Amino acid sequence: MASGVKPRVKVPKSAAAGDVITIKTLISHKMESGNRKDKQGNVIPRSIINRFTCDFNGANVIDMTMYPAISTNPYVEFKAKVDASGEFKFTWYDDDGSVYEAAKSITVS
């Protein structure tokens, strides 16, 4: 597990039925590409968040694959249409097998 990894998510607390909302996510992660060498000349192993998913009430909203060119602390912003109250579940998958999760609820009136 990479050290210091912290997912952050921003979802509106409420919306009207049928609204399209903006969701912002950021995960603190060094994102090592596997192409750099340390001071001794050894290759620093690849360590990236390679996949990000978001589900709303069990239905997939976004599923994206990330590659070594992704920046440190990847930021993802996307839109989602909400018709009912529920919970967004966010999942980041690391090369080392670690899985980082966060969840946020929204109330729809």
Order of alpha helices (4+ residues) and beta strands (2+ residues): beta-beta-beta-beta-beta-beta-beta-beta
